[in-house]
Amino acid sequence: MADFAPVSPRSSATQPTGSPILTAGGIVLAIAGLYLGRDIFVPFALAILLSFVLTLLVNFLGRWSFNARGRAPSAVFSDEAVRTSGG
């Protein structure tokens, strides 16, 4: 059998991986990036939430036996009605 080198008492899992200043700098950069990108991220988040709501609406209209041609326009009409009503 091969002889293995003895394992040092200090393994790589216990060694520090970086300085606290680098960690704090990374956190500050991440928060600054989110703050500066809020004009882009907020509409994307709202679009994702709206897509879930519209999916529920299309499935609900499908249970009412709307055909495939009627479900999507009904969902788009409902979306525009919500947007124009200020909700």
C-alpha positions as CSV (number, residue, x, y, z in Angstrom):
1,M,0.0,0.0,0.0
2,A,1.0,3.6,-0.5
3,D,2.1,5.6,2.4
4,F,0.1,8.8,2.9
5,A,1.6,12.0,4.2
6,P,0.3,12.9,7.7
7,V,-2.5,15.4,7.7
8,S,-1.6,18.7,9.3
9,P,-3.7,19.6,12.3
10,R,-4.8,22.7,10.6
11,S,-6.9,21.7,7.6
12,S,-7.9,24.0,4.8
13,A,-11.4,24.2,6.2
14,T,-10.2,26.1,9.3
15,Q,-8.0,28.6,7.5
16,P,-9.5,32.0,6.9
17,T,-10.3,32.5,3.2
18,G,-10.1,36.3,3.1
19,S,-9.8,39.5,5.1
20,P,-12.9,41.0,6.6
21,I,-12.3,44.2,4.7
22,L,-12.7,42.3,1.4
23,T,-15.9,40.7,2.6
24,A,-17.3,44.1,3.7
25,G,-16.2,45.6,0.3
26,G,-18.0,42.9,-1.5
27,I,-21.2,43.5,0.4
28,V,-21.0,47.2,-0.2
29,L,-20.5,46.6,-3.9
30,A,-23.4,44.3,-4.1
31,I,-25.7,46.7,-2.3
32,A,-24.5,49.6,-4.4
33,G,-25.1,47.5,-7.6
34,L,-28.7,46.7,-6.5
35,Y,-29.3,50.4,-5.6
36,L,-28.0,51.7,-8.9
37,G,-29.8,49.0,-10.9
38,R,-33.2,49.5,-9.2
39,D,-34.6,51.2,-12.3
40,I,-34.0,48.0,-14.2
41,F,-34.6,45.4,-11.5
42,V,-38.0,46.7,-10.2
43,P,-39.7,46.5,-13.6
44,F,-38.3,43.0,-14.2
45,A,-39.6,41.8,-10.8
46,L,-43.0,43.3,-11.4
47,A,-43.1,41.7,-14.9
48,I,-42.4,38.3,-13.3
49,L,-45.1,38.7,-10.7
50,L,-47.6,39.9,-13.4
51,S,-46.8,36.8,-15.5
52,F,-47.8,34.6,-12.6
53,V,-51.0,36.4,-12.2
54,L,-51.8,36.3,-15.9
55,T,-51.0,32.6,-16.0
56,L,-53.5,32.0,-13.3
57,L,-56.1,34.1,-15.2
58,V,-55.4,32.2,-18.5
59,N,-55.8,28.8,-16.7
60,F,-59.0,30.1,-15.0
61,L,-60.4,31.1,-18.3
62,G,-59.4,27.8,-19.8
63,R,-61.6,26.0,-17.2
64,W,-64.5,28.1,-18.4
65,S,-63.9,26.4,-21.7
66,F,-62.7,29.5,-23.6
67,N,-60.9,28.2,-26.6
68,A,-57.2,28.9,-27.1
69,R,-57.8,31.9,-29.3
70,G,-60.0,33.6,-26.6
71,R,-57.9,33.0,-23.5
72,A,-54.8,35.0,-24.3
73,P,-56.6,38.1,-25.6
74,S,-58.8,38.0,-22.5
75,A,-55.7,38.0,-20.3
76,V,-54.1,40.8,-22.2
77,F,-57.3,42.8,-22.0
78,S,-57.5,42.2,-18.3
79,D,-53.9,43.3,-17.9
80,E,-54.5,46.5,-19.8
81,A,-57.6,47.2,-17.7
82,V,-55.6,46.8,-14.5
83,R,-52.9,49.1,-15.8
84,T,-55.2,51.9,-17.0
85,S,-57.3,51.8,-13.8
86,G,-54.2,52.7,-11.8
87,G,-53.9,49.4,-9.9
